[in-house]
């Protein structure tokens, strides 16, 4: 069907793990600016991966 997104269960599990880890690492980081610099490439890569899959 056009306009629907089909995600394999294994892929959904990885997105869940990525999101939980991202939230966990963002809770009270020692240096917020450094955390943002470290997380930005991972989030951009995840967006790219999801968009092209």
C-alpha positions as CSV (number, residue, x, y, z in Angstrom):
1,X,0.0,0.0,0.0
2,X,1.3,3.4,-0.9
3,X,1.9,5.7,2.1
4,X,2.4,3.0,4.7
5,X,5.7,2.0,6.3
6,X,6.5,-1.6,6.7
7,X,9.1,-2.3,9.4
8,X,10.5,-5.8,10.1
9,X,10.2,-6.8,13.8
10,X,14.0,-7.0,14.0
11,X,14.4,-3.5,12.7
12,X,11.8,-2.2,15.1
13,X,13.7,-3.8,18.0
14,X,16.9,-2.0,16.9
15,X,15.0,1.3,16.8
16,X,13.7,0.6,20.3
17,X,17.1,-0.2,21.6
18,X,18.6,2.9,20.0
19,X,15.9,5.2,21.4
20,X,16.2,3.7,24.9
21,X,20.0,4.1,24.9
22,X,19.7,7.6,23.6
23,X,17.3,8.6,26.3
24,X,19.4,6.8,29.0
25,X,22.6,8.6,27.9
26,X,20.8,12.0,27.9
27,X,19.7,11.8,31.5
28,X,22.0,14.2,33.4
29,X,25.1,14.1,31.2
30,X,28.2,15.7,32.6
31,X,28.5,18.1,29.7
32,X,25.4,18.7,27.7
33,X,27.3,20.3,24.7
34,X,29.7,17.4,24.4
35,X,26.7,14.9,24.6
36,X,25.0,16.8,21.8
37,X,28.1,16.7,19.7
38,X,28.5,12.9,20.3
39,X,24.8,12.1,19.7
40,X,24.2,14.2,16.6
41,X,26.0,12.0,14.1
42,X,24.2,8.9,15.4
43,X,20.8,10.5,15.1
44,X,21.6,11.8,11.6
45,X,22.8,8.3,10.5
46,X,19.7,6.7,12.1
47,X,17.4,9.1,10.2
48,X,19.3,8.4,6.9
49,X,19.1,4.6,7.5
50,X,15.3,4.7,8.2
51,X,14.6,7.0,5.3
52,X,16.5,4.8,2.8
53,X,15.3,1.4,4.0
